[in-house]
Amino acid sequence: MNAFEWKGVFPALTTKFNSQDELDLPLFAKNLQAQLDGGVNGIILGGSLGEASTITEAEKETLVKFSLEKLEGKTPVVLNIAEGSTREAVRQAQLAQSWGADGLMLLPPMRYKADDRETTAFFRTVAQSTDLPIMLYNNPVDYKIEITLDMFAALIEEKNITAVKESTRDVSNVTRLVNRFGGRLKILCGVDTLALEELVLGADGWVAGLVCAFPAETCTIYRLVKEGKLAEALTIYRWFLPLLELDLHPKLVQYIKLAEQEVGIGSEYVRAPRLPLEGAERDRILKVIRDGIAARP
């Protein structure tokens, strides 16, 4: 696939496992087809929702190559990089390119709270090691490192840093980014519960979580907002919000996998140390999911 636009809905896909803790590629393929049918504009592999911290390099390679084969260039395949060392992040970027990935999502250094200079150097070094387009993940709430506007100003000297996954939880940041950089940086909302708001403010896309179980609804909201049909978008969004809130919890992987299972395009197998939900917690989350399914617009 040639260059693509960071625009539209990009699901952060879950990694499907079977009862033996191996990749479940047939189930992954089923979900991938549901995403395509729903109208997504790209896919992201190995993000937080893809259990990045527990999948192996060989599994990442399998997922990238399998996705490329199934998608046949119809939609871009983006691999997430979440590493502690600059050297390892560079190596992963080069591997992703050699496997055929179309782009990268890049987290700041993990397990060390780098300062602004160190974070900028980290991102710049990785960007210089590949010519794949890169979306930087700005999530100071979960990762304790904020990419400031001044840091972005320095970072966009690298031509392949072309997008930001905006997860600061401050919707005004969309306007700040547009005012400062115009269209130079594509902005994708990374928080499901703020997506409609950020799309209205001019975000170009949505890195979505609950899309894994509800692709058609997610893509319809995006499309309606961009067509200016806000009242119609709001009707779906108001129905969707209790489900979207499952994306904000430390157990988002278990919650979203349970939703995928309920709609028939996933399973609740997770990789340890995560464990499947049980007892009252599982009952509570299932009720949210089933109430949502019952009232589906």
Phi, psi and omega in degrees: 000143178277191179306147181230169178261137171282085188205136179098204185261123177242101178292136168274095190290145171283155175266122184275129176242158172257185184293344178267007180067029175252162176302135175256087186291322177300319179289322176300317180297321179297317179293319179302317179296321178297323178295315178299314180298327180287339176103027180292161185252358180176169175229150177241126181255146172068030173278189177303318180290336177274013179059046183312321188285349184240354179269147185274166177300318180298322179292321177300315179300315179300314182296317180297309184293321179297316180296316180300319180295316182290323186277339176049041176078004182289331182208145186290147179250117183249135177252137177275143175237122182224084186238158180274330183247146179299318182301316181290323178297319177298315181298318180295321179297318180291322176298314181303317179295319181292332178282346178105008179302150182269340182193174182230143164253132190234120176273157174294173180305132180270151173070004173216129181275088180294149175278181186300317182295316182293319180295316179299316180297321178300306181298318183296318181297317179295316181300322182286347184270357184211160171252012175291145175294142186237134170253119178278140183261111182255095185223075183293340181293312183270329187249002171065008178236124177257136172268109184280169178300321179295323177295317177300321180301321177286320187290330182283002167295334174279115189299333185269000170274103194238353183208163176228136168270107190272104181231032181287345186075005178251102185297336179298338182297331176301312181294320178300316181295318179295315181299321186277321190241001181058229180265007184299324178248119173287142184244122177242125179293133181250010182236113186306321186282358177241008190294312182299316181300315183288327176295320177298324182281357174115007175300146184275338185198187187215114170274106196252154179252304182291349173303334180303326179256335186230065184295318184296316182295317181299311182293327179293319177300313179304311185297315182297318179299315183291338176271001180079012181265069188293320182298319179292319179297318182297323179301315180289319183296320180295321174297321190283335192304315179301327176286318181300330181293343176295341182284347188262005187256150176305334179264028182306326181297310180297318183295315184287324176296324177295320177296317178301320180295318182296327180267001172088018180231031178186183176219165184267013177292126176237166180261132179301144018283351174297147175231148176302153180293153174211167173063216186298324181296315180296318179299318182295314181291320178300323180295317177301313183294313183291324175298320178296314180297319181296328184259013184309131181290000000 
